[in-house]
């Protein structure tokens, strides 16, 4: 099974920061699961490959989106502090 998630941002700087925040997941995966995140022209593109169960794939997507949400909130707060 494979999932491809594309998150589009209007700001390339934000996309790059979000991709960098979640990219450590590229390396910390159990056997049978791979996660690759990259930044492409203001988009964060993540490909998840899972040879395990559908529930593992869903849990991985859920974890990724939670991490993305946390990164976005952190950037928002940081921007407010800088203003």
N, C-alpha and C positions, 0 to 999 in steps of 0.2 A: 504494500500500500504506500501511497505517496500523497503528500499534501503540499501545495505551493500557496503561500500567503504573501500577498503584495499589499503593503501599506504605503499610500501616497501622501507625501507632505508637500506643502507649498514652499517650504524652505529647505534647501539642500543641507544647510548646517544642522538643522534639527534631524533630518533623515540620517545624516552621518553619525550624529551623537547617539541616536536610538540604536542604530545598527551596531555601533561600538559597545553600547551597554549590554546588548543581548548576545553578542557574538561569542562570549566565553562558552555559551551553550554548544558551540560547534565542536568542542573538545570533550565535554563531560556527558557522555551518553553511554548507556548500557549496551551490551552486545545485541545486535539486531535492530539498532536504532541509530539514525544519523540525523543531525541538524546542521544545516549550513545557512548562514545569514550573510547577506552582502548589501551594500548600498549601491543603487543604480539611478543616477539622474533624479535625485529627490525622492526616491522610493526605497523602502526597506523590503527586500525580497528574501523570504525564508523558504527553504525546501526541506521537508521532513520526510525521511524514508523509514518505514517501519516494517520489519519482518516478524513482528510480534502480533499482538491482538489489536482489534479495532479500538478497544478501550485504552490501550497504550498510546495509540495515535491521538485519540481525543484528549487524553490527559496531557500529552506533550503540547498539543496546540493550545490547550487551556493555560498551561504553564507559560508558554511563550507569550501569549496575549497579556497575561498578568504582568510579566516582566516588562513588556512594551509599555503598558499602562503606567507602571511605576516609573519608568524612564521618562515618559512624557510629563508626568506630574512633577518630577524632580526638575526637569528643564523649565517648566512653567514657573515654579517657585524661584529658581535661580534667576530667571529673567526679571521677575518682580523685585528681587533683592538688588539687582544691578541698576534698576531704573530709578 
